Amino acid sequence: MKKISNFLVISNLLILVTFSSCNSVVPQYEETINYHTSFFLLNEGEWSKNNATLGFFNRKTTEYKRDVFSQINPNVVGGMGDVGNDLMIYGGKLYAVINCSNLVRVMNAKTAQYIGSVNITNCRNINFYNGKVYVSSWSDITYGNADKNGYIVEIDTANLQIIRKVDVGRQPEEIEFLNGKMYVANSGGYTAELDSTISVVNLQTFTEEKKIVVAKNPQKLCKAGNTLYTLALGNYYDIDPDIYVIENDKKVGNLGIYASNFCICGDSLYILSNETDWSAGTTVAKYIIYNVKNQQVVTENFITDGTQENIATSYGIAVNPTTKEIFVTDAKNYTTSGELFCFSPAGKKLWNVSTGVIPKKIVFLWE
């Protein structure tokens, strides 16, 4: 296992780690400490290759383990499965959405021990609200019936049973909650005529109240205060990606930033921008911070030491809400092992490590 050097070890973490020659056990946390430290990383894997994996970074030991799910759960047939799409921790459980396997894998968040799975056709993204877990599904679409609406399922976290289902738009992706309502980004990404809407769902009746028209191919959806931000990816040709702003159930503007992915931490949007000229086949990468209060770009390169030159294909982005360390994943060529980079809040590289194929989503542990 690769040891990451030059990394600050927080000495007062009370973590018990057990090792054996053939299997590594994820740390058991004996005491709740109110900050984020260690994290899991979901790697998509290649489509149809059944090689999604779950990595784990242990801040106490400064070690990153590339495939803890298979190590800890060797009897789970097929490992994580085919195409890891989303990851979330809620109520002491770790939920991994495995798209092409039609499964939500559920694990103990402290040990990564497998608990069970929920079968959901074409499951895509996950979020939680008020004691329930919600998962988006593209439904049982094919190339011939891609105009079929997708849906959201509500899951009981105690018995992992589906309670309710609501139809939304075509090929729904990320889910967000604001002021007691659920919002769903409808991409229509499986069709030539892309969707352009955000569904607004009444959680009491579990029905779609209306749709907000934003732009072609909305996929990511996050909130900051009472404002929603959605990344619409456009049509990959003559409509560029951009981040759109929604307030009071209305689109009120856009940032005018060519965005590929983003996350929110405090008052800042951390944005990966891979601006592509599709006709020329060239890409210009930027690493942007946008302040939502001032409504302006703070920097177009939050990596300040030049090490962005070592990132071939920026893909995933996360910021530790406690330490403000910035994590960027590199998908490389989408078929071989990727790489994870950790930067200080000042944008200096702290460490990097090899990951599984297409490293995508990081979730931090409260410790």
Order of alpha helices (4+ residues) and beta strands (2+ residues): beta-beta-beta-beta-beta-alpha-beta-beta-beta-beta-beta-beta-beta-beta-beta-beta-beta-beta-beta-beta-beta-beta-beta-beta-beta-beta-beta-beta-beta-beta-beta
